[in-house]
Amino acid sequence: MNITISELQTYIKNKDHQPDLKNAYFQKLIEEIGELSEALRKDKKMDKQGTIKGTIDEELYDCLYYLIALANVYDVDLQQSFNLKEQLNKEKYK
């Protein structure tokens, strides 16, 4: 299944959108970044059977999930942010 940034943002918003929990989303993001750090340090990759628990793959998704949840709480359109930031980067780094 292929999914765009906008579609993923909508999916997470429909599944988990609680603006009063914005601080909790941020705390979870920080927690997941710590877990990603550990997975990176241990170089834990997904195995051939597709076991994702505790891997870099899982922790990257968890970080992405809470990052998007925060974007949703603050009504940030990540697709638009991506496009605008890419324009700035093209000018800056020619």
Distance bins in CASP14 RR format, pairs under 12 A and 6 or more apart:
PFRMAT RR
TARGET T0000
AUTHOR 0000-0000-0000
RMODE 2
METHOD distances of the structure
MODEL  1
1 7 0 0 0 0 1 0 0 0 0 0 0
1 8 0 0 0 0 0 1 0 0 0 0 0
1 11 0 0 0 0 0 1 0 0 0 0 0
2 8 0 0 0 0 0 1 0 0 0 0 0
3 9 0 0 0 0 1 0 0 0 0 0 0
3 10 0 0 0 0 1 0 0 0 0 0 0
3 11 1 0 0 1 0 0 0 0 0 0 0
3 12 0 0 0 0 0 1 0 0 0 0 0
3 64 0 0 0 0 0 1 0 0 0 0 0
3 68 0 0 0 0 0 1 0 0 0 0 0
3 79 0 0 0 0 0 1 0 0 0 0 0
4 10 0 0 0 0 1 0 0 0 0 0 0
4 11 0 0 0 0 0 1 0 0 0 0 0
4 77 0 0 0 0 0 1 0 0 0 0 0
4 78 0 0 0 0 1 0 0 0 0 0 0
4 79 1 0 0 1 0 0 0 0 0 0 0
4 82 0 0 0 0 0 1 0 0 0 0 0
4 83 0 0 0 0 0 1 0 0 0 0 0
5 11 0 0 0 0 0 1 0 0 0 0 0
5 12 0 0 0 0 0 1 0 0 0 0 0
5 64 0 0 0 0 1 0 0 0 0 0 0
5 67 0 0 0 0 0 1 0 0 0 0 0
5 68 0 0 0 0 1 0 0 0 0 0 0
5 71 0 0 0 0 1 0 0 0 0 0 0
5 76 0 0 0 0 0 1 0 0 0 0 0
5 77 0 0 0 0 1 0 0 0 0 0 0
5 78 1 0 1 0 0 0 0 0 0 0 0
5 79 1 0 1 0 0 0 0 0 0 0 0
5 80 0 0 0 0 1 0 0 0 0 0 0
5 81 0 0 0 0 1 0 0 0 0 0 0
5 82 1 0 0 1 0 0 0 0 0 0 0
5 83 0 0 0 0 1 0 0 0 0 0 0
6 12 0 0 0 0 0 1 0 0 0 0 0
6 13 0 0 0 0 0 1 0 0 0 0 0
6 68 0 0 0 0 0 1 0 0 0 0 0
6 71 0 0 0 0 0 1 0 0 0 0 0
6 72 0 0 0 0 0 1 0 0 0 0 0
6 76 0 0 0 0 0 1 0 0 0 0 0
6 77 1 0 0 1 0 0 0 0 0 0 0
6 78 1 0 0 1 0 0 0 0 0 0 0
6 79 1 0 1 0 0 0 0 0 0 0 0
6 80 0 0 0 0 1 0 0 0 0 0 0
6 81 0 0 0 0 0 1 0 0 0 0 0
6 82 0 0 0 0 1 0 0 0 0 0 0
6 83 0 0 0 0 0 1 0 0 0 0 0
7 13 0 0 0 0 0 1 0 0 0 0 0
7 14 0 0 0 0 0 1 0 0 0 0 0
7 68 0 0 0 0 0 1 0 0 0 0 0
7 78 0 0 0 0 0 1 0 0 0 0 0
7 79 0 0 0 0 1 0 0 0 0 0 0
8 14 0 0 0 0 0 1 0 0 0 0 0
8 15 0 0 0 0 0 1 0 0 0 0 0
8 61 0 0 0 0 0 1 0 0 0 0 0
8 64 1 0 0 1 0 0 0 0 0 0 0
8 65 0 0 0 0 1 0 0 0 0 0 0
8 67 0 0 0 0 0 1 0 0 0 0 0
8 68 1 0 0 1 0 0 0 0 0 0 0
8 69 0 0 0 0 0 1 0 0 0 0 0
8 71 0 0 0 0 0 1 0 0 0 0 0
8 72 0 0 0 0 0 1 0 0 0 0 0
8 78 0 0 0 0 1 0 0 0 0 0 0
8 79 0 0 0 0 1 0 0 0 0 0 0
8 82 0 0 0 0 0 1 0 0 0 0 0
9 15 0 0 0 0 0 1 0 0 0 0 0
9 16 0 0 0 0 0 1 0 0 0 0 0
9 17 0 0 0 0 0 1 0 0 0 0 0
9 64 0 0 0 0 0 1 0 0 0 0 0
9 65 0 0 0 0 0 1 0 0 0 0 0
9 67 0 0 0 0 0 1 0 0 0 0 0
9 68 1 0 1 0 0 0 0 0 0 0 0
9 69 0 0 0 0 1 0 0 0 0 0 0
9 70 0 0 0 0 0 1 0 0 0 0 0
9 71 1 0 0 1 0 0 0 0 0 0 0
9 72 1 0 0 1 0 0 0 0 0 0 0
9 73 0 0 0 0 0 1 0 0 0 0 0
9 74 0 0 0 0 0 1 0 0 0 0 0
9 75 0 0 0 0 0 1 0 0 0 0 0
9 76 0 0 0 0 1 0 0 0 0 0 0
9 77 1 0 0 1 0 0 0 0 0 0 0
9 78 1 0 1 0 0 0 0 0 0 0 0
9 79 1 0 0 1 0 0 0 0 0 0 0
9 80 0 0 0 0 0 1 0 0 0 0 0
9 81 0 0 0 0 0 1 0 0 0 0 0
9 82 0 0 0 0 0 1 0 0 0 0 0
10 16 0 0 0 0 0 1 0 0 0 0 0
10 17 0 0 0 0 0 1 0 0 0 0 0
10 68 0 0 0 0 1 0 0 0 0 0 0
10 71 0 0 0 0 0 1 0 0 0 0 0
10 72 0 0 0 0 1 0 0 0 0 0 0
10 77 0 0 0 0 0 1 0 0 0 0 0
10 78 0 0 0 0 0 1 0 0 0 0 0
10 79 0 0 0 0 0 1 0 0 0 0 0
11 17 0 0 0 0 0 1 0 0 0 0 0
11 64 0 0 0 0 0 1 0 0 0 0 0
11 65 0 0 0 0 0 1 0 0 0 0 0
11 68 0 0 0 0 1 0 0 0 0 0 0
11 69 0 0 0 0 0 1 0 0 0 0 0
11 72 0 0 0 0 0 1 0 0 0 0 0
12 18 0 0 0 0 0 1 0 0 0 0 0
12 25 0 0 0 0 0 1 0 0 0 0 0
12 61 0 0 0 0 0 1 0 0 0 0 0
12 62 0 0 0 0 0 1 0 0 0 0 0
12 64 0 0 0 0 1 0 0 0 0 0 0
12 65 1 0 0 1 0 0 0 0 0 0 0
12 66 0 0 0 0 1 0 0 0 0 0 0
12 67 0 0 0 0 1 0 0 0 0 0 0
12 68 1 0 1 0 0 0 0 0 0 0 0
12 69 1 0 1 0 0 0 0 0 0 0 0
12 70 0 0 0 0 0 1 0 0 0 0 0
12 71 0 0 0 0 1 0 0 0 0 0 0
12 72 1 0 0 1 0 0 0 0 0 0 0
12 73 0 0 0 0 0 1 0 0 0 0 0
12 78 0 0 0 0 0 1 0 0 0 0 0
13 19 0 0 0 0 0 1 0 0 0 0 0
13 65 0 0 0 0 0 1 0 0 0 0 0
13 68 0 0 0 0 1 0 0 0 0 0 0
13 69 0 0 0 0 1 0 0 0 0 0 0
13 70 0 0 0 0 0 1 0 0 0 0 0
13 71 0 0 0 0 1 0 0 0 0 0 0
13 72 1 0 1 0 0 0 0 0 0 0 0
13 73 0 0 0 0 1 0 0 0 0 0 0
13 74 0 0 0 0 0 1 0 0 0 0 0
13 75 0 0 0 0 0 1 0 0 0 0 0
13 76 0 0 0 0 0 1 0 0 0 0 0
13 77 0 0 0 0 0 1 0 0 0 0 0
13 78 0 0 0 0 0 1 0 0 0 0 0
14 68 0 0 0 0 0 1 0 0 0 0 0
14 69 0 0 0 0 0 1 0 0 0 0 0
14 72 0 0 0 0 1 0 0 0 0 0 0
15 65 0 0 0 0 1 0 0 0 0 0 0
15 68 0 0 0 0 0 1 0 0 0 0 0
15 69 0 0 0 0 1 0 0 0 0 0 0
15 72 0 0 0 0 0 1 0 0 0 0 0
16 24 0 0 0 0 0 1 0 0 0 0 0
16 25 0 0 0 0 1 0 0 0 0 0 0
16 28 0 0 0 0 0 1 0 0 0 0 0
16 65 0 0 0 0 1 0 0 0 0 0 0
16 66 0 0 0 0 1 0 0 0 0 0 0
16 68 0 0 0 0 1 0 0 0 0 0 0
16 69 1 0 0 1 0 0 0 0 0 0 0
16 70 0 0 0 0 0 1 0 0 0 0 0
16 72 0 0 0 0 1 0 0 0 0 0 0
16 73 0 0 0 0 0 1 0 0 0 0 0
17 25 0 0 0 0 0 1 0 0 0 0 0
17 68 0 0 0 0 0 1 0 0 0 0 0
17 69 1 0 0 1 0 0 0 0 0 0 0
17 70 0 0 0 0 0 1 0 0 0 0 0
17 71 0 0 0 0 0 1 0 0 0 0 0
17 72 1 0 1 0 0 0 0 0 0 0 0
17 73 1 0 0 1 0 0 0 0 0 0 0
17 74 0 0 0 0 0 1 0 0 0 0 0
17 75 0 0 0 0 0 1 0 0 0 0 0
18 24 0 0 0 0 1 0 0 0 0 0 0
18 25 0 0 0 0 1 0 0 0 0 0 0
18 28 0 0 0 0 0 1 0 0 0 0 0
18 69 0 0 0 0 1 0 0 0 0 0 0
18 70 0 0 0 0 0 1 0 0 0 0 0
18 72 0 0 0 0 1 0 0 0 0 0 0
18 73 1 0 0 1 0 0 0 0 0 0 0
19 25 0 0 0 0 1 0 0 0 0 0 0
19 69 0 0 0 0 0 1 0 0 0 0 0
19 70 0 0 0 0 0 1 0 0 0 0 0
19 71 0 0 0 0 0 1 0 0 0 0 0
19 72 0 0 0 0 1 0 0 0 0 0 0
19 73 1 0 1 0 0 0 0 0 0 0 0
19 74 0 0 0 0 1 0 0 0 0 0 0
19 75 0 0 0 0 1 0 0 0 0 0 0
20 73 0 0 0 0 1 0 0 0 0 0 0
21 27 0 0 0 0 1 0 0 0 0 0 0
21 28 0 0 0 0 1 0 0 0 0 0 0
21 29 0 0 0 0 0 1 0 0 0 0 0
21 66 0 0 0 0 0 1 0 0 0 0 0
21 69 0 0 0 0 1 0 0 0 0 0 0
21 70 0 0 0 0 0 1 0 0 0 0 0
21 72 0 0 0 0 0 1 0 0 0 0 0
21 73 1 0 0 1 0 0 0 0 0 0 0
22 28 0 0 0 0 0 1 0 0 0 0 0
22 29 0 0 0 0 0 1 0 0 0 0 0
22 66 0 0 0 0 0 1 0 0 0 0 0
22 69 0 0 0 0 1 0 0 0 0 0 0
22 70 1 0 0 1 0 0 0 0 0 0 0
22 71 0 0 0 0 0 1 0 0 0 0 0
22 72 0 0 0 0 1 0 0 0 0 0 0
22 73 1 0 1 0 0 0 0 0 0 0 0
22 74 1 0 0 1 0 0 0 0 0 0 0
22 75 0 0 0 0 0 1 0 0 0 0 0
22 76 0 0 0 0 0 1 0 0 0 0 0
23 29 0 0 0 0 0 1 0 0 0 0 0
23 30 0 0 0 0 0 1 0 0 0 0 0
23 66 0 0 0 0 0 1 0 0 0 0 0
23 69 0 0 0 0 0 1 0 0 0 0 0
23 70 0 0 0 0 1 0 0 0 0 0 0
23 73 0 0 0 0 1 0 0 0 0 0 0
24 30 0 0 0 0 0 1 0 0 0 0 0
24 31 0 0 0 0 0 1 0 0 0 0 0
24 66 0 0 0 0 1 0 0 0 0 0 0
24 69 0 0 0 0 1 0 0 0 0 0 0
24 70 0 0 0 0 0 1 0 0 0 0 0
24 73 0 0 0 0 0 1 0 0 0 0 0
25 31 0 0 0 0 0 1 0 0 0 0 0
25 32 0 0 0 0 0 1 0 0 0 0 0
25 62 0 0 0 0 0 1 0 0 0 0 0
25 63 0 0 0 0 0 1 0 0 0 0 0
25 65 0 0 0 0 1 0 0 0 0 0 0
25 66 1 0 1 0 0 0 0 0 0 0 0
25 67 0 0 0 0 1 0 0 0 0 0 0
25 68 0 0 0 0 1 0 0 0 0 0 0
25 69 1 0 1 0 0 0 0 0 0 0 0
25 70 1 0 1 0 0 0 0 0 0 0 0
25 71 0 0 0 0 1 0 0 0 0 0 0
25 72 0 0 0 0 1 0 0 0 0 0 0
25 73 1 0 0 1 0 0 0 0 0 0 0
25 74 0 0 0 0 0 1 0 0 0 0 0
26 32 0 0 0 0 0 1 0 0 0 0 0
26 33 0 0 0 0 0 1 0 0 0 0 0
26 63 0 0 0 0 0 1 0 0 0 0 0
26 66 1 0 0 1 0 0 0 0 0 0 0
26 67 0 0 0 0 1 0 0 0 0 0 0
26 69 0 0 0 0 1 0 0 0 0 0 0
26 70 1 0 0 1 0 0 0 0 0 0 0
26 71 0 0 0 0 0 1 0 0 0 0 0
26 73 0 0 0 0 1 0 0 0 0 0 0
26 74 0 0 0 0 0 1 0 0 0 0 0
27 33 0 0 0 0 0 1 0 0 0 0 0
27 34 0 0 0 0 0 1 0 0 0 0 0
27 66 0 0 0 0 1 0 0 0 0 0 0
27 69 0 0 0 0 0 1 0 0 0 0 0
27 70 0 0 0 0 0 1 0 0 0 0 0
28 34 0 0 0 0 0 1 0 0 0 0 0
28 35 0 0 0 0 0 1 0 0 0 0 0
28 62 0 0 0 0 1 0 0 0 0 0 0
28 63 0 0 0 0 1 0 0 0 0 0 0
28 64 0 0 0 0 0 1 0 0 0 0 0
28 65 0 0 0 0 1 0 0 0 0 0 0
28 66 1 0 1 0 0 0 0 0 0 0 0
28 67 0 0 0 0 0 1 0 0 0 0 0
28 68 0 0 0 0 0 1 0 0 0 0 0
28 69 0 0 0 0 1 0 0 0 0 0 0
28 70 0 0 0 0 1 0 0 0 0 0 0
29 35 0 0 0 0 0 1 0 0 0 0 0
29 36 0 0 0 0 0 1 0 0 0 0 0
29 59 0 0 0 0 0 1 0 0 0 0 0
29 62 0 0 0 0 1 0 0 0 0 0 0
29 63 1 0 0 1 0 0 0 0 0 0 0
29 64 0 0 0 0 1 0 0 0 0 0 0
29 65 0 0 0 0 1 0 0 0 0 0 0
29 66 1 1 0 0 0 0 0 0 0 0 0
29 67 1 0 0 1 0 0 0 0 0 0 0
29 68 0 0 0 0 1 0 0 0 0 0 0
29 69 0 0 0 0 1 0 0 0 0 0 0
29 70 1 0 0 1 0 0 0 0 0 0 0
29 71 0 0 0 0 0 1 0 0 0 0 0
29 73 0 0 0 0 0 1 0 0 0 0 0
30 36 0 0 0 0 0 1 0 0 0 0 0
30 37 0 0 0 0 0 1 0 0 0 0 0
30 62 0 0 0 0 0 1 0 0 0 0 0
30 63 0 0 0 0 1 0 0 0 0 0 0
30 66 0 0 0 0 1 0 0 0 0 0 0
30 67 0 0 0 0 0 1 0 0 0 0 0
30 70 0 0 0 0 0 1 0 0 0 0 0
31 37 0 0 0 0 0 1 0 0 0 0 0
31 38 0 0 0 0 0 1 0 0 0 0 0
31 59 0 0 0 0 0 1 0 0 0 0 0
31 62 0 0 0 0 1 0 0 0 0 0 0
31 63 0 0 0 0 1 0 0 0 0 0 0
31 65 0 0 0 0 0 1 0 0 0 0 0
31 66 0 0 0 0 1 0 0 0 0 0 0
32 38 0 0 0 0 0 1 0 0 0 0 0
32 39 0 0 0 0 0 1 0 0 0 0 0
32 54 0 0 0 0 0 1 0 0 0 0 0
32 56 0 0 0 0 0 1 0 0 0 0 0
32 58 0 0 0 0 1 0 0 0 0 0 0
32 59 1 0 0 1 0 0 0 0 0 0 0
32 60 0 0 0 0 1 0 0 0 0 0 0
32 61 0 0 0 0 1 0 0 0 0 0 0
32 62 1 0 1 0 0 0 0 0 0 0 0
32 63 1 0 1 0 0 0 0 0 0 0 0
32 64 0 0 0 0 1 0 0 0 0 0 0
32 65 1 0 0 1 0 0 0 0 0 0 0
32 66 1 0 1 0 0 0 0 0 0 0 0
32 67 0 0 0 0 1 0 0 0 0 0 0
32 69 0 0 0 0 0 1 0 0 0 0 0
32 70 0 0 0 0 0 1 0 0 0 0 0
33 39 0 0 0 0 0 1 0 0 0 0 0
33 40 0 0 0 0 0 1 0 0 0 0 0
33 59 0 0 0 0 1 0 0 0 0 0 0
33 60 0 0 0 0 0 1 0 0 0 0 0
33 62 0 0 0 0 1 0 0 0 0 0 0
33 63 1 0 1 0 0 0 0 0 0 0 0
33 64 0 0 0 0 0 1 0 0 0 0 0
33 66 0 0 0 0 1 0 0 0 0 0 0
33 67 0 0 0 0 1 0 0 0 0 0 0
34 40 0 0 0 0 1 0 0 0 0 0 0
34 41 0 0 0 0 1 0 0 0 0 0 0
34 54 0 0 0 0 0 1 0 0 0 0 0
34 59 1 0 0 1 0 0 0 0 0 0 0
34 60 0 0 0 0 0 1 0 0 0 0 0
34 62 0 0 0 0 0 1 0 0 0 0 0
34 63 0 0 0 0 1 0 0 0 0 0 0
34 66 0 0 0 0 0 1 0 0 0 0 0
35 41 0 0 0 0 0 1 0 0 0 0 0
35 42 0 0 0 0 0 1 0 0 0 0 0
35 44 0 0 0 0 0 1 0 0 0 0 0
35 53 0 0 0 0 0 1 0 0 0 0 0
35 54 1 0 0 1 0 0 0 0 0 0 0
35 55 0 0 0 0 0 1 0 0 0 0 0
35 56 0 0 0 0 1 0 0 0 0 0 0
35 58 0 0 0 0 1 0 0 0 0 0 0
35 59 1 0 1 0 0 0 0 0 0 0 0
35 60 0 0 0 0 0 1 0 0 0 0 0
35 61 0 0 0 0 0 1 0 0 0 0 0
35 62 1 0 0 1 0 0 0 0 0 0 0
35 63 0 0 0 0 1 0 0 0 0 0 0
35 66 0 0 0 0 0 1 0 0 0 0 0
36 42 0 0 0 0 0 1 0 0 0 0 0
36 44 0 0 0 0 0 1 0 0 0 0 0
36 54 0 0 0 0 1 0 0 0 0 0 0
36 55 0 0 0 0 1 0 0 0 0 0 0
36 56 1 0 0 1 0 0 0 0 0 0 0
36 57 0 0 0 0 0 1 0 0 0 0 0
36 58 0 0 0 0 1 0 0 0 0 0 0
36 59 1 1 0 0 0 0 0 0 0 0 0
36 60 1 0 0 1 0 0 0 0 0 0 0
36 61 0 0 0 0 1 0 0 0 0 0 0
36 62 1 0 0 1 0 0 0 0 0 0 0
36 63 1 0 1 0 0 0 0 0 0 0 0
36 64 0 0 0 0 0 1 0 0 0 0 0
36 66 0 0 0 0 0 1 0 0 0 0 0
36 67 0 0 0 0 0 1 0 0 0 0 0
37 44 0 0 0 0 0 1 0 0 0 0 0
37 56 0 0 0 0 0 1 0 0 0 0 0
37 59 0 0 0 0 1 0 0 0 0 0 0
37 60 0 0 0 0 0 1 0 0 0 0 0
37 63 0 0 0 0 0 1 0 0 0 0 0
38 44 0 0 0 0 1 0 0 0 0 0 0
38 54 0 0 0 0 1 0 0 0 0 0 0
38 55 0 0 0 0 0 1 0 0 0 0 0
38 56 0 0 0 0 1 0 0 0 0 0 0
38 58 0 0 0 0 0 1 0 0 0 0 0
38 59 0 0 0 0 1 0 0 0 0 0 0
39 45 0 0 0 0 1 0 0 0 0 0 0
39 46 0 0 0 0 0 1 0 0 0 0 0
39 52 0 0 0 0 0 1 0 0 0 0 0
39 53 0 0 0 0 0 1 0 0 0 0 0
39 54 1 0 1 0 0 0 0 0 0 0 0
39 55 1 0 1 0 0 0 0 0 0 0 0
39 56 1 0 1 0 0 0 0 0 0 0 0
39 57 0 0 0 0 1 0 0 0 0 0 0
39 58 1 0 0 1 0 0 0 0 0 0 0
39 59 1 0 1 0 0 0 0 0 0 0 0
39 60 0 0 0 0 1 0 0 0 0 0 0
39 61 0 0 0 0 0 1 0 0 0 0 0
39 62 0 0 0 0 0 1 0 0 0 0 0
39 63 0 0 0 0 0 1 0 0 0 0 0
40 54 0 0 0 0 0 1 0 0 0 0 0
40 55 0 0 0 0 0 1 0 0 0 0 0
40 56 1 0 0 1 0 0 0 0 0 0 0
40 57 0 0 0 0 0 1 0 0 0 0 0
40 59 0 0 0 0 1 0 0 0 0 0 0
40 60 0 0 0 0 1 0 0 0 0 0 0
40 63 0 0 0 0 0 1 0 0 0 0 0
41 56 0 0 0 0 0 1 0 0 0 0 0
41 59 0 0 0 0 0 1 0 0 0 0 0
42 54 0 0 0 0 1 0 0 0 0 0 0
42 55 0 0 0 0 1 0 0 0 0 0 0
42 56 0 0 0 0 1 0 0 0 0 0 0
42 59 0 0 0 0 0 1 0 0 0 0 0
43 54 0 0 0 0 0 1 0 0 0 0 0
43 55 0 0 0 0 1 0 0 0 0 0 0
43 56 1 0 0 1 0 0 0 0 0 0 0
44 51 0 0 0 0 0 1 0 0 0 0 0
44 52 0 0 0 0 1 0 0 0 0 0 0
44 53 0 0 0 0 1 0 0 0 0 0 0
44 54 1 0 1 0 0 0 0 0 0 0 0
44 55 1 0 1 0 0 0 0 0 0 0 0
44 56 1 0 0 1 0 0 0 0 0 0 0
44 57 0 0 0 0 1 0 0 0 0 0 0
44 58 0 0 0 0 1 0 0 0 0 0 0
44 59 0 0 0 0 1 0 0 0 0 0 0
44 60 0 0 0 0 0 1 0 0 0 0 0
45 51 0 0 0 0 0 1 0 0 0 0 0
45 52 0 0 0 0 1 0 0 0 0 0 0
45 54 0 0 0 0 0 1 0 0 0 0 0
45 55 1 0 1 0 0 0 0 0 0 0 0
45 56 1 0 0 1 0 0 0 0 0 0 0
45 57 1 0 0 1 0 0 0 0 0 0 0
45 58 0 0 0 0 0 1 0 0 0 0 0
45 59 0 0 0 0 0 1 0 0 0 0 0
45 60 0 0 0 0 0 1 0 0 0 0 0
46 52 1 0 1 0 0 0 0 0 0 0 0
46 53 0 0 0 0 1 0 0 0 0 0 0
46 54 0 0 0 0 1 0 0 0 0 0 0
46 55 1 0 1 0 0 0 0 0 0 0 0
46 56 1 0 0 1 0 0 0 0 0 0 0
46 57 1 0 1 0 0 0 0 0 0 0 0
46 58 1 0 0 1 0 0 0 0 0 0 0
46 59 0 0 0 0 0 1 0 0 0 0 0
46 60 0 0 0 0 0 1 0 0 0 0 0
46 61 0 0 0 0 0 1 0 0 0 0 0
47 53 0 0 0 0 0 1 0 0 0 0 0
47 54 0 0 0 0 0 1 0 0 0 0 0
47 55 0 0 0 0 1 0 0 0 0 0 0
47 56 0 0 0 0 0 1 0 0 0 0 0
47 57 0 0 0 0 0 1 0 0 0 0 0
47 58 0 0 0 0 0 1 0 0 0 0 0
49 55 0 0 0 0 0 1 0 0 0 0 0
50 57 0 0 0 0 1 0 0 0 0 0 0
50 58 0 0 0 0 0 1 0 0 0 0 0
51 57 0 0 0 0 1 0 0 0 0 0 0
51 58 0 0 0 0 1 0 0 0 0 0 0
52 58 1 0 1 0 0 0 0 0 0 0 0
52 59 0 0 0 0 1 0 0 0 0 0 0
52 60 0 0 0 0 0 1 0 0 0 0 0
52 61 0 0 0 0 1 0 0 0 0 0 0
52 62 0 0 0 0 0 1 0 0 0 0 0
53 59 0 0 0 0 0 1 0 0 0 0 0
53 61 0 0 0 0 0 1 0 0 0 0 0
53 62 0 0 0 0 0 1 0 0 0 0 0
54 60 0 0 0 0 0 1 0 0 0 0 0
54 61 0 0 0 0 0 1 0 0 0 0 0
54 62 0 0 0 0 1 0 0 0 0 0 0
55 61 0 0 0 0 1 0 0 0 0 0 0
55 62 0 0 0 0 0 1 0 0 0 0 0
56 62 0 0 0 0 0 1 0 0 0 0 0
56 63 0 0 0 0 0 1 0 0 0 0 0
57 63 0 0 0 0 0 1 0 0 0 0 0
57 64 0 0 0 0 0 1 0 0 0 0 0
58 64 0 0 0 0 0 1 0 0 0 0 0
58 65 0 0 0 0 0 1 0 0 0 0 0
59 65 0 0 0 0 0 1 0 0 0 0 0
59 66 0 0 0 0 0 1 0 0 0 0 0
60 66 0 0 0 0 0 1 0 0 0 0 0
60 67 0 0 0 0 0 1 0 0 0 0 0
61 67 0 0 0 0 0 1 0 0 0 0 0
61 68 0 0 0 0 0 1 0 0 0 0 0
62 68 0 0 0 0 0 1 0 0 0 0 0
62 69 0 0 0 0 0 1 0 0 0 0 0
63 69 0 0 0 0 0 1 0 0 0 0 0
63 70 0 0 0 0 0 1 0 0 0 0 0
64 70 0 0 0 0 0 1 0 0 0 0 0
64 71 0 0 0 0 0 1 0 0 0 0 0
64 78 0 0 0 0 0 1 0 0 0 0 0
65 71 0 0 0 0 0 1 0 0 0 0 0
65 72 0 0 0 0 0 1 0 0 0 0 0
66 72 0 0 0 0 0 1 0 0 0 0 0
66 73 0 0 0 0 0 1 0 0 0 0 0
67 73 0 0 0 0 0 1 0 0 0 0 0
67 74 0 0 0 0 0 1 0 0 0 0 0
67 76 0 0 0 0 1 0 0 0 0 0 0
67 78 0 0 0 0 1 0 0 0 0 0 0
67 81 0 0 0 0 0 1 0 0 0 0 0
68 74 0 0 0 0 0 1 0 0 0 0 0
68 76 0 0 0 0 1 0 0 0 0 0 0
68 77 0 0 0 0 0 1 0 0 0 0 0
68 78 1 0 0 1 0 0 0 0 0 0 0
68 79 0 0 0 0 0 1 0 0 0 0 0
68 81 0 0 0 0 0 1 0 0 0 0 0
69 76 0 0 0 0 0 1 0 0 0 0 0
69 78 0 0 0 0 0 1 0 0 0 0 0
70 76 1 0 0 1 0 0 0 0 0 0 0
70 78 0 0 0 0 0 1 0 0 0 0 0
71 77 1 0 0 1 0 0 0 0 0 0 0
71 78 1 0 1 0 0 0 0 0 0 0 0
71 79 0 0 0 0 0 1 0 0 0 0 0
71 80 0 0 0 0 0 1 0 0 0 0 0
71 81 1 0 0 1 0 0 0 0 0 0 0
71 82 0 0 0 0 0 1 0 0 0 0 0
72 78 0 0 0 0 1 0 0 0 0 0 0
74 81 0 0 0 0 0 1 0 0 0 0 0
75 81 0 0 0 0 0 1 0 0 0 0 0
76 82 0 0 0 0 0 1 0 0 0 0 0
76 84 0 0 0 0 0 1 0 0 0 0 0
76 85 0 0 0 0 0 1 0 0 0 0 0
77 83 0 0 0 0 1 0 0 0 0 0 0
77 84 0 0 0 0 1 0 0 0 0 0 0
77 85 0 0 0 0 0 1 0 0 0 0 0
78 84 0 0 0 0 0 1 0 0 0 0 0
78 85 0 0 0 0 1 0 0 0 0 0 0
79 85 0 0 0 0 0 1 0 0 0 0 0
79 86 0 0 0 0 0 1 0 0 0 0 0
80 86 0 0 0 0 0 1 0 0 0 0 0
80 87 0 0 0 0 0 1 0 0 0 0 0
81 87 0 0 0 0 0 1 0 0 0 0 0
81 88 0 0 0 0 0 1 0 0 0 0 0
82 88 0 0 0 0 0 1 0 0 0 0 0
82 89 0 0 0 0 0 1 0 0 0 0 0
83 89 0 0 0 0 0 1 0 0 0 0 0
83 90 0 0 0 0 0 1 0 0 0 0 0
84 90 0 0 0 0 0 1 0 0 0 0 0
84 91 0 0 0 0 0 1 0 0 0 0 0
85 91 0 0 0 0 0 1 0 0 0 0 0
85 92 0 0 0 0 0 1 0 0 0 0 0
85 93 0 0 0 0 0 1 0 0 0 0 0
86 92 0 0 0 0 0 1 0 0 0 0 0
86 93 0 0 0 0 0 1 0 0 0 0 0
87 93 0 0 0 0 0 1 0 0 0 0 0
88 94 0 0 0 0 0 1 0 0 0 0 0
END
